[in-house]
Amino acid sequence: MSRLSIPTVEQSLPASQPLLAAVEKQLGVVPNLMKLVGHSPAGLEGYLSLNGALNKGKLSHALRERIALTVAEFNGCDYCLSVHSYLSANVAKLSPAEIDAARDGRSDDPRTAAALHFARRVAESRGRVSDADLATLRAADFDEAAVLEIVLNVALNVLTNYVNNVAQTDIDFPVVTARQAA
């Protein structure tokens, strides 16, 4: 059971209700994470704004889902692993093997593998990556905008991982659990 309350959309603060309605219009549902973050309309608006902006960025949806899986596994966030496993399979159309590999920061595609390795290094080092880490990513043909978007996607996922780990958010997707302790 969640350690922080998860209101219904109707019970949410008035300032959060239009944001949650927009989420429902886009996804067809309002995930528990969004309702939880809706306790802070400013927090919800900030999360949705950054997520929306990154959706328009250089990185493909499939790569963004893979990064989310890599970071969620690293941080031991079962809620995010559940959400992003579902989205990876049903929206990004990744195979079970690709989803499993992404959780470990791996891919058979060398360019994707470089991005996931870098994302994992960003999370592990709290952004203090080495020159070699950055050089490896650049050698895989990621320009500076893509490098920054990988870092921003890691940060966005760390945000949701931490919120869910603190709240122990009730999982409203098919449950996937972390293989390692965070």
Contact map, one row per residue, 1 for C-alpha under 8 A:
11100000000000000000000000000000000000000000000000000000000000000000000000000000000000000000000000000000000000000000000000000000000000000000000000000000000000000000000111000000000000
11111100000000000000000000000000000000000000000000000000000000000000000000000000000000000000000000000000000000000000000000000000000000000000000000000000000000000000001111000000000000
11111000000000000000000000000000000000000000000000000000000000000000000000000000000000000000000000000000000000000000000000000000000000000000000000000000000000000000011110000000000000
01111100000000000000000000000000000100000000000000000000000000000000000000000000000000000000000000000000000000000000000000000000000000000000000000000000000000000000001110000000000000
01111110000000000000000000000000000100000000000000000000000000000000000000000000000000000000000000000000000000000000000000000000000000000000000000000000000000000000000000000000000000
01011111000000000000000000000001001100000000000000000000000000000000000000000000000000000000000000000000000000000000000000000000000000000000000000000000000000000000000000000000000000
00001111111100000000000000000000001100000000000000000000000000000000000000000000000000000000000000000000000000000000000000000000000000000000000000000000000000000000000000000000000000
00000111111100000000000000000000001000000000000000000000000000000000000000000000000000000000000000000000000000000000000000000000000000000000000000000000000000000000000000000000000000
00000011111100001001100000000100001000000000000000000000000000000000000000000000000000000000000000000000000000000000000000000000000000000000000000000000000000000000000000000000000000
00000011111100001000000000000000000000000000000000000000000000000000000000000000000000000000000000000000000000000000000000000000000000000000000000000000000000000000000000000000000000
00000011111110000000000000000000000000000000000000000000000000000000000000000000000000000000000000000000000000000000000000000000000000000000000000000000000000000000000000000000000000
00000011111111011000000000000000001001100000000000000000000000000000000000000000000000000000000000000000000000000000000000000000000000000000000000000000000000000000000000000000000000
00000000001111111000000000000000000001101000000000000000000000000000000000000000000000000000000000000000000000000000000000000000000000000000000000000000000000000000000000000000000000
00000000000111111100000000000000000000000000000000000000000000000000000000000000000000000000000000000000000000000000000000000000000000000000000000000000000000000000000000000000000000
00000000000011111110000000000000000000001000000000000000000000000000000000000000000000000000000000000000000000000000000000000000000000000000000000000000000000000000000000000000000000
00000000000111111111000000000000000001111001000000000000000000000000000000000000000000000000000000000000000000000000000000000000000000000000000000000000000000000000000000000000000000
00000000110111111111100000000000000000000000000000000000000000000000000000000000000000000000000000000000000000000000000000000000000000000000000000000000000000000000000000000000000000
00000000000001111111110000000000000000000000000000000000000000000000000000000000000000000000000000000000000000000000000000000000000000000000000000000000000000000000000000000000000000
00000000000000111111111000000000000000000001100000000000000000000000000000000000000000000000000000000000000000000000000000000000000000000000000000000000000000000000000000000000000000
00000000100000011111111100000100011001000000000000000000000000000000000000000000000000000000000000000000000000000000000000000000000000000000000000000000000000000000000000000000000000
00000000100000001111111110000100000000000000000000000000000000000000000000000000000000000000000000000000000000000000000000000000000000000000000000000000000000000000000000000000000000
00000000000000000111111111000000000000000000000000000000000000000000000000000000000000000000000000000000000000000000000000000000000000000000000000000000000000000000000000000000000000
00000000000000000011111111111100000000000000000000000000000000000000000000000000000000000000000000000000000000000000000000000000000000000000000000000000000000000000000000000000000000
00000000000000000001111111111100000000000000000000000000000000000000000000000000000000000000000000000000000000000000000000000000000000000000000000000000000000000000000000000000000000
00000000000000000000111111111000000000000000000000000000000000000000000000000000000000000000000000000000000000000000000000000000000000000000000000000000000000000000000000000000000000
00000000000000000000011111110000000000000000000000000000000000000000000000000000000000000000000000000000000000000000000000000000000000000000000000000000000000000000000000000000000000
00000000000000000000001111111100000000000000000000000000000000000000000000000000000000000000000000000000000000000000000000000000000000000000000000000000000000000000000000000000000000
00000000000000000000001111111100000000000000000000000000000000000000000000000000000000000000000000000000000000000000000000000000000000000000000000000000000000000000000000000000000000
00000000000000000000001110111110000000000000000000000000000000000000000000000000000000000000000000000000000000000000000000000000000000000000000000000000000000000000000000000000000000
00000000100000000001101100111111011000000000000000000000000000000000000000000000000000000000000000000000000000000000000000000000000000000000000000000000000000000000000000000000000000
00000000000000000000000000001111111000000000000000000000000000000000000000000000000000000000000000000000000000000000000000000000000000000000000000000000000000000000000000010000000000
00000100000000000000000000000111111100000000000000000000000000000000000000000000000000000000000000000000000000000000000000000000000000000000000000000000000000000000000011110000000000
00000000000000000000000000000011111110000000000000000000000000000000000000000000000000000000000000000000000000000000000000000000000000000000000000000000000000010001000010000000000000
00000000000000000001000000000111111111000001000000000000000000000000000000000000000000000000000000000000000000000000000000000000000000000000000000000000000000000000000000000000000000
00000111100100000001000000000111111111100000000000000000000000000000000000000000000000000000000000000000000000000000000000000000000000000000000000000000000000000000000000000000000000
00011110000000000000000000000001111111100000000000000000000000000000000000000000000000000000000000000000000000000000000000000000000000000000000000000000000000000000000010000000000000
00000000000000000000000000000000111111111011000000000000000000000000000000000000000000000000000000000000000000000000000000000000000000000000000000000000000000000000000000000000000000
00000000000110010001000000000000011111111011000000000000000000000000000000000000000000000000000000000000000000000000000000000000000000000000000000000000000000000000000000000000000000
00000000000110010000000000000000001111111000000000000000000000000000000000000000000000000000000000000000000000000000000000000000000000000000000000000000000000000000000000000000000000
00000000000000010000000000000000000011111111000000000000000000000000000000000000000000000000000000000000000000000000000000000000000000000000000000000000000000000000000000000000000000
00000000000010110000000000000000000011111111100000000000000000000000000000000000000000000000000000000000000000000000000000000000000000000000000000000000000000000000000000000000000000
00000000000000000000000000000000000000011111110000000000000000000000000000000000000000000000000000000000000000000000000000000000000000000000000000000000000000000000000000000000000000
00000000000000000000000000000000000011011111111000000000000000000000000000000000000000000000000000000000000000000000000000000000000000000000000000000000000000000000000000000000000000
00000000000000010010000000000000010011011111111100000000000000000000000000000000000000000000000000000000000000000000000000000000000000000000000000000000000000000000000000000000000000
00000000000000000010000000000000000000001111111110000000000000000000000000000000000000000000000000000000000000000000000000000000000000000000000000000000000000000000000000000000000000
00000000000000000000000000000000000000000111111111000000000000000000000000000000000000000000000000000000000000000000000000000000000000000000000000000000000000000000000000000000000000
00000000000000000000000000000000000000000011111111100000000000000000000000000000000000000000000000000000000000000000000000000000000000000000000000000000000100000000000000000000000000
00000000000000000000000000000000000000000001111111110000000000000000000000000000000000000000000000000000000000000000000000000000000000000000000000000000000000000000000000000000000000
00000000000000000000000000000000000000000000111111111000000000000000000000000000000000000000000000000000000000000000000000000000000000000000000000000000000000000000000000000000000000
00000000000000000000000000000000000000000000011111111100000000000000000000000000000000000000000000000000000000000000000000000000000000000000000000000000000100000000000000000000000000
00000000000000000000000000000000000000000000001111111110000000000000000000000000000000000000000000000000000000000000000000000000000000000000000000000000000100000000000000000000000000
00000000000000000000000000000000000000000000000111111111000000000000000000000000000000000000000000000000000000000000000000000000000000000000000000000000000000000000000000000000000000
00000000000000000000000000000000000000000000000011111111100000000000000000000000000000000000000000000000000000000000000000000000000000000000000000000000000000000000000000000000000000
00000000000000000000000000000000000000000000000001111111100000000000000000000000000000000000000000000000000000000000000000000000000000000000000000001000100000000000000000000000000000
00000000000000000000000000000000000000000000000000111111101010000000000000000000000000000000000000000000000000000000000000000000000000000000000000000000000000000000000000000000000000
00000000000000000000000000000000000000000000000000011111110000000000000000000000000000000000000000000000000000000000000000000000000000000000000000000000000000000000000000000000000000
00000000000000000000000000000000000000000000000000001111111100000000000000000000000000000000000000000000000000000000000000000000000000000000000000001000000000000000000000000000000000
00000000000000000000000000000000000000000000000000000001111100000000000000000000000000000000000000000000000000000000000000000000000000000000000011001000000000000000000000000000000000
00000000000000000000000000000000000000000000000000000010111110110000000000000000000000000000000000000000000000000000000000000000000000000000000001001100000000000000000000000000000000
00000000000000000000000000000000000000000000000000000000111111110000000000000000000000000000000000000000000000000000000000000000000000000000000000000000000000000000000000000000000000
00000000000000000000000000000000000000000000000000000010001111111000000000000000000000000001000000000000000000000000000000000000000000000000000000000000000000000000000000000000000000
00000000000000000000000000000000000000000000000000000000000111111100000000000000000000010001110000000000000000000000000000000000000000000000000000000000000000000000000000000000000000
00000000000000000000000000000000000000000000000000000000001111111110000000000000000000000000000000000000000000010000000000000000000000000000000000000000000000000000000000000000000000
00000000000000000000000000000000000000000000000000000000001111111111000000000000000000000000000000000000000000000000000000000000000000000000000000000000100000000000000000000000000000
00000000000000000000000000000000000000000000000000000000000011111111100000000000000100110001000000000000000000000000000000000000000000000000000000000000000000000000000000000000000000
00000000000000000000000000000000000000000000000000000000000001111111110000000000000000010000000000100110100000000001000000000000000000000000000000000000000000000000000000000000000000
00000000000000000000000000000000000000000000000000000000000000111111111000000000000000000000000000000100100000000011001000000000000000000000000000000100110000000000000000000000000000
00000000000000000000000000000000000000000000000000000000000000011111111100000001100100000000000000000000000000000000000000000000000000000000000000000000110010000000000000000000000000
00000000000000000000000000000000000000000000000000000000000000001111111110000001100110000000000000100110000000000000000000000000000000000000000000000000000000000000000000000000000000
00000000000000000000000000000000000000000000000000000000000000000111111111000000000000000000000000000111100000000001001100000000000000000000000000000000000000000000000000000000000000
00000000000000000000000000000000000000000000000000000000000000000011111111100000000000000000000000000010000000000000001100100000000000000000000000000000010011000000000000000000000000
00000000000000000000000000000000000000000000000000000000000000000001111111111101100000000000000000000010000000000000000000000000000000000000000000000000000011001000000000000000010000
00000000000000000000000000000000000000000000000000000000000000000000111111111100100000000000000000000011000000000000000000000000000000000000000000000000000000000000000000000000011101
00000000000000000000000000000000000000000000000000000000000000000000011111111000000000000000000000000000000000000000000100110000000000000000000000000000000000000000000000000000000101
00000000000000000000000000000000000000000000000000000000000000000000001111111000000000000000000000000000000000000000000000000000000000000000000000000000000001001100000000000000000011
00000000000000000000000000000000000000000000000000000000000000000000000111111100000000000000000000000000000000000000000000000000000000000000000000000000000000001000000000000000111111
00000000000000000000000000000000000000000000000000000000000000000000000111111111100000000000000000000000000000000000000000000000000000000000000000000000000000001101100000000000110000
00000000000000000000000000000000000000000000000000000000000000000000000110011111110000000000000000000000000000000000000000000000000000000000000000000000000000000000000000100011110000
00000000000000000000000000000000000000000000000000000000000000000000000000001111111000000000000000000000000000000000000000000000000000000000000000000000000000001001000011100011000000
00000000000000000000000000000000000000000000000000000000000000000001100100001111111100000000000000000000000000000000000000000000000000000000000000000000000000011001000000000000000000
00000000000000000000000000000000000000000000000000000000000000000001100110001111111110000000000000000000000000000000000000000000000000000000000000000000000000000000000000000001110000
00000000000000000000000000000000000000000000000000000000000000000000000000000111111111000000000000000000000000000000000000000000000000000000000000000000000000000000000000101111100000
00000000000000000000000000000000000000000000000000000000000000000000000000000011111111100000000000000000000000000000000000000000000000000000000000000000000000000000000000001100000000
00000000000000000000000000000000000000000000000000000000000000001001100000000001111111110000000000000000000000000000000000000000000000000000000000000000000000000000000000000000000000
00000000000000000000000000000000000000000000000000000000000000000000100000000000111111111000000000100000000000000000000000000000000000000000000000000000000000000000000000000001000000
00000000000000000000000000000000000000000000000000000000000000000000000000000000011111111110000000000000000000000000000000000000000000000000000000000000000000000000000000001100000000
00000000000000000000000000000000000000000000000000000000000000001000000000000000001111111111000000000000000000000000000000000000000000000000000000000000000000000000000000000000000000
00000000000000000000000000000000000000000000000000000000000001001100000000000000000111111111110000100000000000000000000000000000000000000000000000000000000000000000000000000000000000
00000000000000000000000000000000000000000000000000000000000000000000000000000000000011111111111100100000000000000000000000000000000000000000000000000000000000000000000000000000000000
00000000000000000000000000000000000000000000000000000000000000000000000000000000000001111111110000000000000000000000000000000000000000000000000000000000000000000000000000000000000000
00000000000000000000000000000000000000000000000000000000000000000000000000000000000001111111100000000000000000000000000000000000000000000000000000000000000000000000000000000000000000
00000000000000000000000000000000000000000000000000000000000011001000000000000000000000111111110000000000000000000000000000000000000000000000000000000000000000000000000000000000000000
00000000000000000000000000000000000000000000000000000000000001000000000000000000000000011111111000000000000000000000000000000000000000000000000000000000000000000000000000000000000000
00000000000000000000000000000000000000000000000000000000000001000000000000000000000000011101111101100000000000000000000000000000000000000000000000000000000000000000000000000000000000
00000000000000000000000000000000000000000000000000000000000000000000000000000000000000001000111111100000000000000000000000000000000000000000000000000000000000000000000000000000000000
00000000000000000000000000000000000000000000000000000000000000000000000000000000000000001000011111110000000000000000000000000000000000000000000000000000000000000000000000000000000000
00000000000000000000000000000000000000000000000000000000000000000000000000000000000000000000001111111000000000000000000000000000000000000000000000000000000000000000000000000000000000
00000000000000000000000000000000000000000000000000000000000000000000000000000000000000000000011111111100001000000000000000000000000000000000000000000000000000000000000000000000000000
00000000000000000000000000000000000000000000000000000000000000000100100000000000000010011000011111111110000000000000000000000000000000000000000000000000000000000000000000000000000000
00000000000000000000000000000000000000000000000000000000000000000000000000000000000000000000000111111111000000000000000000000000000000000000000000000000000000000000000000000000000000
00000000000000000000000000000000000000000000000000000000000000000000000000000000000000000000000011111111111000000000000000000000000000000000000000000000000000000000000000000000000000
00000000000000000000000000000000000000000000000000000000000000000110110000000000000000000000000001111111111000000001000000000000000000000000000000000000000000000000000000000000000000
00000000000000000000000000000000000000000000000000000000000000000100111110000000000000000000000000111111110000000000000000000000000000000000000000000000000000000000000000000000000000
00000000000000000000000000000000000000000000000000000000000000000000010010000000000000000000000000011111110000000000000000000000000000000000000000000000000000000000000000000000000000
00000000000000000000000000000000000000000000000000000000000000000110010000000000000000000000000000001111111000001001101100000000000000000000000000000000000000000000000000000000000000
00000000000000000000000000000000000000000000000000000000000000000000000000000000000000000000000000001111111100011001100000000000000000000000000000000000000000000000000000000000000000
00000000000000000000000000000000000000000000000000000000000000000000000000000000000000000000000001001100111111011001000000000000000000000000000000000000000000000000000000000000000000
00000000000000000000000000000000000000000000000000000000000000000000000000000000000000000000000000000000011111011000000000000000000000000000000000000000000000000000000000000000000000
00000000000000000000000000000000000000000000000000000000000000000000000000000000000000000000000000000000001111111000000000000000000000000000000000000000000000000000000000000000000000
00000000000000000000000000000000000000000000000000000000000000000000000000000000000000000000000000000000001111111100000000000000000000000001000000000000000000000000000000000000000000
00000000000000000000000000000000000000000000000000000000000000000000000000000000000000000000000000000000000011111110000000000000000000000001100000000000000000000000000000000000000000
00000000000000000000000000000000000000000000000000000000000000100000000000000000000000000000000000000000011111111111000000000000000000000000000000000000000000000000000000000000000000
00000000000000000000000000000000000000000000000000000000000000000000000000000000000000000000000000000000111111111111100000000000000000000000000000000000000000000000000000000000000000
00000000000000000000000000000000000000000000000000000000000000000000000000000000000000000000000000000000000001111111110000000000000000011001000000000000000000000000000000000000000000
00000000000000000000000000000000000000000000000000000000000000000010000000000000000000000000000000000000000000111111111000000000000000001000000000000100000000000000000000000000000000
00000000000000000000000000000000000000000000000000000000000000000110010000000000000000000000000000000100111000011111111100000000000000000000000000000000000000000000000000000000000000
00000000000000000000000000000000000000000000000000000000000000000000000000000000000000000000000000000000110000001111111110000000000000000000000000000000000000000000000000000000000000
00000000000000000000000000000000000000000000000000000000000000000000000000000000000000000000000000000000000000000111111111000000000011001000000000000000000000000000000000000000000000
00000000000000000000000000000000000000000000000000000000000000000010011000000000000000000000000000000000100000000011111111100000000000000000000000000110010000000000000000000000000000
00000000000000000000000000000000000000000000000000000000000000000000011001000000000000000000000000000000100000000001111111110000000000000000000000000000000000000000000000000000000000
00000000000000000000000000000000000000000000000000000000000000000000000000000000000000000000000000000000000000000000111111111110100010000000000000000000000000000000000000000000000000
00000000000000000000000000000000000000000000000000000000000000000000000000000000000000000000000000000000000000000000011111111111100000000000000000000010010000000000000000000000000000
00000000000000000000000000000000000000000000000000000000000000000000001001000000000000000000000000000000000000000000001111111110000000000000000000000000010001000000000000000000000000
00000000000000000000000000000000000000000000000000000000000000000000000001000000000000000000000000000000000000000000000111111110000000000000000000000000000000000000000000000000000000
00000000000000000000000000000000000000000000000000000000000000000000000000000000000000000000000000000000000000000000000011111111100000000000000000000000000000000000000000000000000000
00000000000000000000000000000000000000000000000000000000000000000000000000000000000000000000000000000000000000000000000011111111100000000000000000000000000000000000000000000000000000
00000000000000000000000000000000000000000000000000000000000000000000000000000000000000000000000000000000000000000000000011111111100000000000000000000010000000000000000000000000000000
00000000000000000000000000000000000000000000000000000000000000000000000000000000000000000000000000000000000000000000000001001111110000000000000000000000000000000000000000000000000000
00000000000000000000000000000000000000000000000000000000000000000000000000000000000000000000000000000000000000000000000011001111111011000000000000000000000000000000000000000000000000
00000000000000000000000000000000000000000000000000000000000000000000000000000000000000000000000000000000000000000000000000000001111111000000000000000000000000000000000000000000000000
00000000000000000000000000000000000000000000000000000000000000000000000000000000000000000000000000000000000000000000000000000000111111100000000000000000000000000000000000000000000000
00000000000000000000000000000000000000000000000000000000000000000000000000000000000000000000000000000000000000000000000000000000011111110000000000000000000000000000000000000000000000
00000000000000000000000000000000000000000000000000000000000000000000000000000000000000000000000000000000000000000000010010000000111111111000000000000000000000000000000000000000000000
00000000000000000000000000000000000000000000000000000000000000000000000000000000000000000000000000000000000000000000010000000000111111111100000000000000000000000000000000000000000000
00000000000000000000000000000000000000000000000000000000000000000000000000000000000000000000000000000000000000000000000000000000001111111110000000000000000000000000000000000000000000
00000000000000000000000000000000000000000000000000000000000000000000000000000000000000000000000000000000000000000100000000000000000111111111000000000000000000000000000000000000000000
00000000000000000000000000000000000000000000000000000000000000000000000000000000000000000000000000000000000000000110010000000000000011111111110000100000000000000000000000000000000000
00000000000000000000000000000000000000000000000000000000000000000000000000000000000000000000000000000000000000000000000000000000000001111111111000000000000000000000000000000000000000
00000000000000000000000000000000000000000000000000000000000000000000000000000000000000000000000000000000000000000000000000000000000000111111110000000000000000000000000000000000000000
00000000000000000000000000000000000000000000000000000000000000000000000000000000000000000000000000000000000001100100000000000000000000011111110000000000000000000000000000000000000000
00000000000000000000000000000000000000000000000000000000000000000000000000000000000000000000000000000000000000100000000000000000000000001111111000000000000000000000000000000000000000
00000000000000000000000000000000000000000000000000000000000000000000000000000000000000000000000000000000000000000000000000000000000000001111111111100000000000000000000000000000000000
00000000000000000000000000000000000000000000000000000000000000000000000000000000000000000000000000000000000000000000000000000000000000000100111111100000000000000000000000000000000000
00000000000000000000000000000000000000000000000000000000000000000000000000000000000000000000000000000000000000000000000000000000000000000000011111110000000000000000000000000000000000
00000000000000000000000000000000000000000000000000000000010000000000000000000000000000000000000000000000000000000000000000000000000000000000011111111000000000000000000000000000000000
00000000000000000000000000000000000000000000000000000000011000000000000000000000000000000000000000000000000000000000000000000000000000000000011111111100000000000000000000000000000000
00000000000000000000000000000000000000000000000000000000000000000000000000000000000000000000000000000000000000000000000000000000000000001000011111111110000000000000000000000000000000
00000000000000000000000000000000000000000000000000000000000000000000000000000000000000000000000000000000000000000000000000000000000000000000000111111111000000000000000000000000000000
00000000000000000000000000000000000000000000000000000100111000000000000000000000000000000000000000000000000000000000000000000000000000000000000011111111100000000000000000000000000000
00000000000000000000000000000000000000000000000000000000001000000010000000000000000000000000000000000000000000000010001000000000000000000000000001111111110000000000000000000000000000
00000000000000000000000000000000000000000000000000000000000000000000000000000000000000000000000000000000000000000000001001000010000000000000000000111111111000000000000000000000000000
00000000000000000000000000000000000000000000000000000000000000000000000000000000000000000000000000000000000000000000000000000000000000000000000000011111111100000000000000000000000000
00000000000000000000000000000000000000000000000000000100000000010011000000000000000000000000000000000000000000000000000000000000000000000000000000001111111110000000000000000000000000
00000000000000000000000000000000000000000000000000000000000000000011001000000000000000000000000000000000000000000000001001100000000000000000000000000111111111000000000000000000000000
00000000000000000000000000000000000000000000000000000000000000000000000000000000000000000000000000000000000000000000000000000000000000000000000000000011111111100000000000000000000000
00000000000000000000000000000000000000000000001001100000000000000000000000000000000000000000000000000000000000000000000000000000000000000000000000000001111111110000000000000000000000
00000000000000000000000000000000000000000000000000000000000000000001001100000000000000000000000000000000000000000000000000000000000000000000000000000000111111111000000000000000000000
00000000000000000000000000000000000000000000000000000000000000000000001100100000000000000000000000000000000000000000000000100000000000000000000000000000011111111100000000000000000000
00000000000000000000000000000000000000000000000000000000000000000000000000000000000000000000000000000000000000000000000000000000000000000000000000000000001111111110000000000000000000
00000000000000000000000000000000100000000000000000000000000000000000000000000001000000000000000000000000000000000000000000000000000000000000000000000000000111111111000000000000000000
00000000000000000000000000000000000000000000000000000000000000000000000100111011000000000000000000000000000000000000000000000000000000000000000000000000000011111111100000000000000000
00000000000000000000000000000000000000000000000000000000000000000000000000101000000000000000000000000000000000000000000000000000000000000000000000000000000001111111110000000000000000
00000000000000000000000000000000000000000000000000000000000000000000000000000000000000000000000000000000000000000000000000000000000000000000000000000000000000111111111000000000000000
00000000000000000000000000000000100000000000000000000000000000000000000000001011000000000000000000000000000000000000000000000000000000000000000000000000000000011111111110000000000000
00000000000000000000000000000000000000000000000000000000000000000000000000001000000000000000000000000000000000000000000000000000000000000000000000000000000000001111111110000000000000
00100000000000000000000000000000000000000000000000000000000000000000000000000000000000000000000000000000000000000000000000000000000000000000000000000000000000000111111100000000000000
01110000000000000000000000000000000000000000000000000000000000000000000000000000000000000000000000000000000000000000000000000000000000000000000000000000000000000011111110000000000000
11110000000000000000000000000000000000000000000000000000000000000000000000000000000000000000000000000000000000000000000000000000000000000000000000000000000000000001111111000000000000
11110000000000000000000000000001100100000000000000000000000000000000000000000010000000000000000000000000000000000000000000000000000000000000000000000000000000000001101111100000000000
11000000000000000000000000000001000000000000000000000000000000000000000000000010000000000000000000000000000000000000000000000000000000000000000000000000000000000000000111110000000000
00000000000000000000000000000001000000000000000000000000000000000000000000000110010000000000000000000000000000000000000000000000000000000000000000000000000000000000000011111110000000
00000000000000000000000000000011000000000000000000000000000000000000000000000000000000000000000000000000000000000000000000000000000000000000000000000000000000000000000001111110000000
00000000000000000000000000000000000000000000000000000000000000000000000000000000011001000000000000000000000000000000000000000000000000000000000000000000000000000000000000111110000000
00000000000000000000000000000000000000000000000000000000000000000000000000000000011001000000000000000000000000000000000000000000000000000000000000000000000000000000000000111111000000
00000000000000000000000000000000000000000000000000000000000000000000000000000110010000000000000000000000000000000000000000000000000000000000000000000000000000000000000000111111100000
00000000000000000000000000000000000000000000000000000000000000000000000000000110110010000000000000000000000000000000000000000000000000000000000000000000000000000000000000000111110000
00000000000000000000000000000000000000000000000000000000000000000000000000011100110000000000000000000000000000000000000000000000000000000000000000000000000000000000000000000011111000
00000000000000000000000000000000000000000000000000000000000000000000000110011100100000000000000000000000000000000000000000000000000000000000000000000000000000000000000000000001111110
00000000000000000000000000000000000000000000000000000000000000000000000010010000000000000000000000000000000000000000000000000000000000000000000000000000000000000000000000000000111110
00000000000000000000000000000000000000000000000000000000000000000000000011010000000000000000000000000000000000000000000000000000000000000000000000000000000000000000000000000000011111
00000000000000000000000000000000000000000000000000000000000000000000000000110000000000000000000000000000000000000000000000000000000000000000000000000000000000000000000000000000011111
00000000000000000000000000000000000000000000000000000000000000000000000011110000000000000000000000000000000000000000000000000000000000000000000000000000000000000000000000000000000111
